[in-house]
Amino acid sequence: QRCIRDRGDGGESGAGDDSVRRRAVHFQEYWVRMRASVPARAVVPVGAEQAAPAPGVLEALEKADVILFPPSNPVVSIGTILSVPGIREAVADAGAPVVGLSPVIGGAPVRGMADRVLAAIGVPATAPGVAAHYGAGLLDGWLVDTVDADAVPEIEAGGVRCRAVPLLMSDEEATAAMAREALALAEEVRA
């Protein structure tokens, strides 16, 4: 991954009247060393177009009963996986329900700095924003936290079945309950 970030030194970039120079930095440098302290302008999964799914991945997706998107960073985690040629298509074409769990609760990422990279690709750091980013062509169901229950109609209007349930993995039982809710939504979508 590479993030295109503002240098903040006022130099010319040659891009219209943008007076901030840009440079590409490796994602780990941006995330760890810089702690996402400067705005990213883009996220580029370098090498993704030459990558290939590991042996058995496409077959596993084709045979899956359910496909779950965990509440991980939708840009640099799930997005990187989906950028590998053939993966997004295999998920979309799978006969299994695809259910995601929102990584954003109340307009803030559950952990990490996903809001920074979502902004870089023009996606609002909201449960409906991330659902729309994945889209109805990929997602069949979407779980949001109860804090975001008012977003359920908006997400469903976009063609994705949605439910509001507790999404904080505070302990083993809460985590198991999330998994049960995701599987229940998958069964609802399948019916």
Buried (B, 14 or more C-beta within 10 A) or exposed (E): BBBBBBEEEEEEBEEEEEEBBBEBBEBEEBBEEBEBEBBBBBBBBEEBEEBEBEEEBBEEBEEBEBBBBBBBBBBBBBBBBBBBEEBBEBBBEBEBBBBBBBBBBEEEBBEBBBBBBBBBBEBBBBBBBBBBBBEBEBBBBBBBBEBBBEBBEBBBEBEBBBBBBBBBBEEEEEEEBBEEBBBBBBEBBEE
